[in-house]
Amino acid sequence: MNKNIETFIGCDNNYDESKIVIFGAPFDSTTSFRPGTRFASKAMRSESFGIETYSMYQDKDLEEIKIFDAGDLELSFGNPENALLNIEKLTNKIIEDDKIPCMIGGEHLVTLGAFRAISKKYPDVHVIHFDAHADLREEYLGQKLSHATVMHRIWDIIGDNKIFQFGIRSGDKHEIYWGKDHIFTNKFNFNGLEDIVNKLKEKPIYFTLDLDVLDPSVFPGTGTPEAGGVTFMELLKAILSISKLNIVGMDINELSPIYDQTGSSTALACKVLRELLLAIY
């Protein structure tokens, strides 16, 4: 008999032969409103067996490609910096082995840990960010490490004109006006994404997806729902667009399964992850 090790559907290949490595970062200690994203990665693995490995949208199948699921990190809930360090260490291992990390959060702060490793290997890395929230605050309630500040912390590393946000429809007035001078933001939708893709074709790209970019009518299972979001099909089209780029790392964040007892949000998140993996591979 073998140990019962649950993986995301179709992602049970050998590490050495895999091109993409999934891992979970179950951390939500700086969540500004409703916690619960720490349960996302385990819920997605379990619920992923309710969908198919085959995508009718792309005519591709997870069973025909090589992806390794490394499981969840054990992260210190009371120490954000230590959690980020552990995420950075694992991400560094993955990219040093010339593989693409795909992290399942967790709150959006976990992106910073993965990005620290990515930016060291790829100094000219640019960021494409899908989200309802700008996440550009300098600090939140006196703390510089928060899911409300994560994109500002990434800006601290790479500077101006390297962060490209889409779907943004919420933010403090000061952070939105600060962003106008330092990053590219397309509000409310994905208009102009193709132009940015064409502009960045020669650059290494880190892609970070906050699932609350989706409208809460189709994705209520998140801690910070914001009306006015995109549809699943709009998000899928955008994912297929950025798949033309040199994606060197990526993450999917902010599913909080407990706020959608129907399970629909978790099922949607699984489908988004399947399409993302197939598009990037």
Secondary structure, 3 states (H helix, E strand, C coil): CCCCCCCCCCCECCCCCCCEEEEEECCCCCCCCCCCHHHHHHHHHHHHHHCCCEECCCCEEHHHCCEEEEEECCCCCCCHHHHHHHHHHHHHHHHHCCCEEEEEECCCCHHHHHHHHHHHHCCCCEEEEECCECCCCCCECCECCCCCCHHHHHHHHHCCCCEEEEEECECCHHHHHHHHCCCEEEECCCCCHHHHHHHCCCCEEEEEEEHHHECCCCCCCCCCCCCCCECHHHHHHHHHHHCCCEEEEEEEECCCHHHCCCCHHHHHHHHHHHHHHHHHC
